[in-house]
Amino acid sequence: MYSVCIVDAMMVAHSLRGEIFGPAQRLHGATYVVEVTLYRDGLDVHGIVADIGRARHLLAEVIEAFAYRNLDDLPEFDGRNTTTEMLAREIFDRYRAGLCAGRLGSDAASTVSALDVTLRETPNAWASYRGAVREESPDPADEPE
């Protein structure tokens, strides 16, 4: 399995609900280093997993929706704690949508098998979400009669 990782960063503000979060219940800032790793079984005819320039551009577009914003004010996060784990999944979903729409080229859309999104808060604390690019449809032969 081959992989390519691209990296960008974003600064956000947010607060987290629940005693477990202690002082993070108050509005505070967070700076995340955002890594997206693309996985593929084999290389394309050019010897790459995906075009790194396109991959970086797509990541920049995805995180632009959050950068320098108070996440508590975004309607899509209403009633949700914007934990690092939750944000990793949100970025994964948006990046996968761009990949499947052909933003990295049609070959990548059909051959990149998985993505991993990691948000690093500090060098010693991070969260990730990894998932398949395409939802596998169930095999009709596996359905009970």
Rosetta silent file (secondary structure, phi, psi, omega in degrees, C-alpha in Angstrom):
SEQUENCE: MYSVCIVDAMMVAHSLRGEIFGPAQRLHGATYVVEVTLYRDGLDVHGIVADIGRARHLLAEVIEAFAYRNLDDLPEFDGRNTTTEMLAREIFDRYRAGLCAGRLGSDAASTVSALDVTLRETPNAWASYRGAVREESPDPADEPE
SCORE:     score description
SCORE:     0.000 S_00000001
   1 L     0.000  128.455  177.149    0.000    0.000    0.000 S_00000001
   2 E   -96.655  156.544  175.438    1.367    3.400   -1.008 S_00000001
   3 E  -145.653  154.013  172.595    0.573    6.672    0.719 S_00000001
   4 E  -133.277  136.294  179.787    1.019   10.394    0.226 S_00000001
   5 E  -121.167  134.403  174.762    0.544   12.897    3.036 S_00000001
   6 E  -120.457  151.795 -172.021   -0.158   16.608    2.665 S_00000001
   7 E  -135.246  141.659  172.574   -0.140   19.111    5.514 S_00000001
   8 E  -146.580 -176.931 -179.843   -1.650   22.519    6.237 S_00000001
   9 E  -141.523  155.101  175.998   -2.619   24.441    9.376 S_00000001
  10 E  -147.801  148.722  174.715   -5.613   26.350   10.700 S_00000001
  11 E  -113.553  133.917 -179.484   -6.424   28.496   13.705 S_00000001
  12 E  -134.969  166.988  168.777   -9.930   28.382   15.174 S_00000001
  13 E  -121.694  147.696  176.174  -11.820   29.526   18.244 S_00000001
  14 E  -171.201  170.560  172.084  -14.361   27.379   20.063 S_00000001
  15 L  -133.998  155.449 -177.048  -15.648   26.250   23.426 S_00000001
  16 L  -119.873  135.124 -179.219  -16.523   22.751   24.573 S_00000001
  17 L   -91.439  135.391  176.515  -19.548   21.801   26.656 S_00000001
  18 L   122.774  138.054 -178.713  -19.201   19.439   29.602 S_00000001
  19 H   -56.182  -30.816 -178.087  -17.296   19.319   32.872 S_00000001
  20 H   -56.586  -24.422 -175.466  -14.808   16.867   31.379 S_00000001
  21 H   -88.659   -2.875  175.694  -13.353   19.765   29.345 S_00000001
  22 H    49.081 -127.579 -176.621  -12.431   21.903   32.379 S_00000001
  23 H   -65.751  -17.273  178.723  -11.117   25.314   31.286 S_00000001
  24 H   -72.072   -2.612  173.012  -11.786   24.472   27.613 S_00000001
  25 H   -69.339  -23.180  176.855  -15.464   25.118   28.388 S_00000001
  26 L   -83.989  155.573  176.231  -14.564   28.788   27.977 S_00000001
  27 L   -58.261  130.324 -179.668  -13.995   30.280   24.552 S_00000001
  28 E  -150.278  165.964  178.339  -10.390   29.602   23.536 S_00000001
  29 E   -99.443  154.488  175.397   -8.206   29.363   20.470 S_00000001
  30 E  -141.251  138.439  173.561   -6.676   26.267   18.937 S_00000001
  31 E  -113.049  121.838 -178.593   -4.063   25.913   16.229 S_00000001
  32 E  -112.118  134.809  163.757   -4.214   22.634   14.356 S_00000001
  33 E   -90.585  122.729 -174.420   -1.709   21.100   12.005 S_00000001
  34 E  -108.498  121.495  178.813   -3.948   19.178    9.593 S_00000001
  35 E  -115.182  133.113  172.900   -2.552   16.118    7.804 S_00000001
  36 E  -120.270  122.586  177.310   -4.371   14.188    5.102 S_00000001
  37 E  -110.657  128.856  178.082   -2.899   10.859    4.043 S_00000001
  38 E  -105.510  135.654 -177.987   -4.173    9.173    0.872 S_00000001
  39 E  -116.422  141.777 -178.778   -3.729    5.404    0.451 S_00000001
  40 E  -151.630  141.352 -178.557   -3.592    3.444   -2.778 S_00000001
  41 L   -67.244  -41.483 -178.753   -2.627   -0.140   -3.624 S_00000001
  42 L  -134.681  165.904  178.780   -0.585    0.706   -6.693 S_00000001
  43 L   -85.581  156.053  177.921    0.858    3.755   -8.391 S_00000001
  44 L   -78.923 -173.779 -176.638   -0.715    5.357  -11.454 S_00000001
  45 L   -65.402  -17.097  178.537    0.937    5.522  -14.876 S_00000001
  46 L   -93.964   -2.540  179.249    2.941    8.555  -13.688 S_00000001
  47 L    81.977   26.725 -178.744    4.280    6.692  -10.655 S_00000001
  48 L  -128.907  162.207  172.647    2.250    8.642   -8.058 S_00000001
  49 L   -79.139  -49.069  178.012   -0.592    8.093   -5.598 S_00000001
  50 L  -161.392  161.013  178.195   -2.193   11.445   -6.443 S_00000001
  51 L   -67.734  116.483 -176.047   -1.142   14.878   -7.639 S_00000001
  52 H   -64.257  -37.739  178.553    0.297   16.564   -4.531 S_00000001
  53 H   -60.957  -47.380  177.479   -0.509   20.057   -5.819 S_00000001
  54 H   -64.225  -39.849 -179.519   -4.171   19.221   -6.313 S_00000001
  55 H   -63.111  -41.941  178.640   -4.264   17.405   -2.977 S_00000001
  56 H   -66.820  -40.608  179.860   -2.846   20.449   -1.159 S_00000001
  57 H   -62.845  -43.846  178.688   -5.237   22.805   -2.923 S_00000001
  58 H   -62.893  -42.853  178.404   -8.243   20.698   -1.923 S_00000001
  59 H   -61.664  -43.565  178.978   -7.092   20.591    1.709 S_00000001
  60 H   -59.146  -41.098  178.270   -6.657   24.378    1.763 S_00000001
  61 H   -65.619  -41.365 -178.619  -10.210   24.803    0.461 S_00000001
  62 H   -63.733  -47.551 -175.179  -11.647   22.380    3.014 S_00000001
  63 H   -79.297  -15.994  176.690  -10.035   24.008    6.042 S_00000001
  64 H   -58.319  -30.397  179.481  -10.724   27.550    4.793 S_00000001
  65 L   -64.164  -19.836 -176.603  -14.326   27.019    5.961 S_00000001
  66 L  -111.921  -26.543 -171.266  -13.064   26.824    9.572 S_00000001
  67 L   -61.587  135.352  177.933   -9.909   28.948    9.658 S_00000001
  68 L    58.341   31.254  177.723  -10.011   32.119   11.765 S_00000001
  69 L  -123.160  156.442  169.987  -13.624   31.438   12.742 S_00000001
  70 E   -86.921  110.196 -176.442  -15.414   30.780   15.990 S_00000001
  71 H   -62.448  -23.992  177.792  -16.715   27.259   15.389 S_00000001
  72 H   -64.020  -22.448 -178.137  -19.464   27.887   17.962 S_00000001
  73 H   -90.337   -8.496 -176.824  -21.023   30.336   15.462 S_00000001
  74 L   -82.463  125.468 -176.166  -21.157   27.927   12.490 S_00000001
  75 H   -59.521  -31.684 -178.880  -24.674   26.543   11.939 S_00000001
  76 H   -68.128  -14.706  179.130  -23.403   23.103   10.871 S_00000001
  77 H  -107.953    8.532 -179.649  -21.917   22.648   14.363 S_00000001
  78 L   -56.924  124.461  179.102  -24.946   23.860   16.308 S_00000001
  79 L    79.530    5.749 -179.360  -25.397   21.598   19.338 S_00000001
  80 L  -117.211  140.492  172.381  -22.175   19.666   18.659 S_00000001
  81 L   -77.546  124.790 -178.619  -18.911   19.754   20.586 S_00000001
  82 L   -88.091   61.948  176.733  -16.171   20.653   18.130 S_00000001
  83 L   -67.681  163.944  177.633  -13.644   18.281   19.635 S_00000001
  84 H   -59.319  -40.160  179.362  -10.480   17.460   17.756 S_00000001
  85 H   -62.767  -45.178 -179.589  -11.908   14.022   16.966 S_00000001
  86 H   -63.819  -41.723  179.232  -15.138   15.490   15.579 S_00000001
  87 H   -65.535  -36.118  176.755  -13.237   18.006   13.454 S_00000001
  88 H   -59.879  -42.786  179.162  -11.031   15.229   12.041 S_00000001
  89 H   -67.410  -41.007  179.882  -14.178   13.411   10.860 S_00000001
  90 H   -62.248  -44.113  178.243  -15.697   16.605    9.444 S_00000001
  91 H   -66.170  -40.071  175.738  -12.550   17.356    7.440 S_00000001
  92 H   -55.635  -51.177 -177.008  -12.431   13.717    6.307 S_00000001
  93 H   -60.051  -42.595 -178.477  -16.018   13.894    5.002 S_00000001
  94 H   -71.932  -38.575  178.464  -15.438   17.138    3.133 S_00000001
  95 H   -67.159  -43.574  178.786  -12.091   16.031    1.686 S_00000001
  96 H   -60.266  -40.443  178.803  -13.563   12.688    0.577 S_00000001
  97 H   -60.266  -42.484  177.834  -16.432   14.513   -1.143 S_00000001
  98 H   -65.996  -41.571  177.351  -13.922   16.591   -3.126 S_00000001
  99 H   -60.819  -47.974 -178.493  -11.856   13.530   -3.995 S_00000001
 100 H   -67.525  -23.763  177.257  -14.942   11.609   -5.172 S_00000001
 101 L   -81.079    0.341  175.910  -16.021   14.639   -7.230 S_00000001
 102 L    91.223   13.575 -176.808  -12.778   14.301   -9.218 S_00000001
 103 L   -65.642  -21.999  177.027  -10.887   17.222   -7.664 S_00000001
 104 L  -102.983   10.505 -176.280   -7.658   15.167   -7.610 S_00000001
 105 L   103.193  149.204 -175.655   -8.283   13.751  -11.086 S_00000001
 106 H   -64.470  -32.073  179.364  -10.616   10.986  -12.160 S_00000001
 107 H   -64.116  -44.097 -179.691   -7.974    8.295  -11.657 S_00000001
 108 H   -63.854  -37.976 -179.159   -7.495    9.224   -7.990 S_00000001
 109 H   -60.901  -30.255 -177.492  -11.253    9.238   -7.429 S_00000001
 110 H  -100.489  -10.337 -174.863  -11.464    5.613   -8.478 S_00000001
 111 H  -121.145  -20.024  174.154   -8.191    4.253   -7.080 S_00000001
 112 E   -70.667  123.082 -172.338   -7.425    5.993   -3.772 S_00000001
 113 E   -93.781  -28.647 -176.896   -8.841    3.472   -1.321 S_00000001
 114 E  -150.551  158.382  175.444   -8.641    5.235    2.034 S_00000001
 115 E  -127.676  148.692  172.830   -7.977    8.579    3.710 S_00000001
 116 E  -129.542  124.906  176.506   -6.570    9.396    7.105 S_00000001
 117 E  -113.343  123.950  178.930   -7.102   12.869    8.578 S_00000001
 118 E  -120.471  131.439  173.244   -4.990   13.815   11.604 S_00000001
 119 E  -111.797  118.418  179.063   -5.326   17.046   13.579 S_00000001
 120 E  -101.777  119.001  176.521   -2.315   17.797   15.761 S_00000001
 121 E   -83.582  -38.144  177.157   -2.952   20.230   18.617 S_00000001
 122 E  -144.711  170.238  177.282    0.597   19.902   19.939 S_00000001
 123 L   -61.305  -18.520 -178.005    3.540   17.652   19.062 S_00000001
 124 L  -118.608   18.231  176.280    2.343   15.231   21.756 S_00000001
 125 E  -149.313  123.576  179.755   -1.476   15.359   21.325 S_00000001
 126 E  -155.578  166.409  175.810   -3.521   14.595   18.227 S_00000001
 127 E  -137.805  151.553 -177.852   -6.632   12.857   16.948 S_00000001
 128 E  -136.174  158.853  168.165   -7.333   11.079   13.664 S_00000001
 129 E  -136.011  129.291  178.305  -10.142    9.683   11.582 S_00000001
 130 E  -124.036  138.841  178.139   -9.505    7.036    8.932 S_00000001
 131 E  -159.516  168.934  177.888  -12.024    5.627    6.513 S_00000001
 132 E   -72.744  150.297  177.261  -12.631    4.166    3.078 S_00000001
 133 L   -74.518  -44.651 -178.774  -13.057    6.536    0.160 S_00000001
 134 L  -111.103  134.861  174.047  -15.920    4.581   -1.367 S_00000001
 135 L   -73.662  124.744  179.022  -18.684    2.944    0.563 S_00000001
 136 L   -77.251  126.912  177.480  -18.732   -0.649   -0.499 S_00000001
 137 L   -80.025  144.212 -178.756  -22.197   -1.733   -1.547 S_00000001
 138 L   -64.260  145.878  177.573  -23.237   -5.106   -0.169 S_00000001
 139 L   -74.620  123.181 -179.925  -22.932   -8.079   -2.472 S_00000001
 140 H   -56.648  -26.303  179.222  -26.484   -9.211   -3.414 S_00000001
 141 H   -66.908  -21.367 -179.602  -25.250  -12.817   -3.099 S_00000001
 142 H   -85.404   -8.323 -178.836  -24.746  -12.156    0.635 S_00000001
 143 L   -75.480  137.442  176.015  -28.371  -11.147    1.173 S_00000001
 144 L   -68.930  148.778 -179.452  -30.598  -13.734    2.879 S_00000001
 145 L   -91.317    0.000    0.000  -33.430  -15.062    0.747 S_00000001
